[in-house]
């Protein structure tokens, strides 16, 4: 029995499937976007700050908090790079 698709169509279909698999693998192996996030407590610990209220005060002076993709979470997170830049550091 002959194939349902022509050889050219099979090759084209195979190419599309391979590219979709490659995209999925790339997404799966990409770094965790939350790896660069820190909570108020983590920021306080990293920079030896005694009270999380200080971080809240920084928000009033321009530090931006990140919105969590999880609807029911109350945890506030910040981009580590933005915190370091806000404080005048080159790196976290």
DRENPA-437371 format. One record per residue (C-alpha): x, y negated, z; residue in one letter. Coordinates in steps of 0.25 Angstrom, whole numbers, plus 2048, in hexadecimal, padded with zeros to 3 digits. Example, Ala and Ser with C-alpha at 12.3 -4.5 7.8 and 13.67 -1.06 7.14 Angstrom:
BEGIN
83181281FA 83780481DS 
This chain:
BEGIN
800800800X 8057F27FCX 8067E7806X 7FB7DD807X 8037D1806X 80D7CE7FBX 81C7CF7FEX 81D7BF7FEX 8117BE807X 8177C8811X 8247C1811X 81D7B4814X 8157BA81FX 8217C0825X 8287B3825X 81D7AC82CX 81C7B6836X 82B7B6839X 82A7A783AX 81F7A8844X 8267B284CX 8337A984CX 82B79D851X 8257A685DX 8327AB861X 83879D861X 82D798869X 82E7A3873X 83D7A1875X 83C792876X 84078C883X 83578A88EX 83077C88DX 82D77C89CX 83C77F89EX 83E77089EX 83376D8A8X 83576A8B7X 82B7688C2X 82C75C8CCX 8327668D6X 83D76B8CCX 84075C8C9X 8417598D8X 84A7658DAX 8537628CEX 8567538D2X 8557558E1X 84874C8E3X 84174E8F0X 83274B8ECX 82A74E8DFX 8247418E1X 83173B8DBX 82E7428CEX 81F73D8CEX 82672F8CFX 82F7318C3X 8227348BBX 81E7268BEX 82C7218B9X 82B7298ACX 82E7388AEX 8247408A6X 81D74C8ABX 81A7588A1X 80C75D89FX 80B76C8A2X 805775898X 7FE77C8A3X 7F07778A6X 7EF77A8B5X 7FD7778B9X 80076C8C3X 80F76D8C2X 8157608BCX 8217628B4X 82C7598ADX 83575B8A2X 84375D8A8X 84A75589DX 84074989FX 84374A8AEX 85274A8ACX 85173E8A2X 8487368ACX 8537388B7X 85E7348ADX 8647428ACX 86974989FX 8647578A3X 85B75D8ADX 
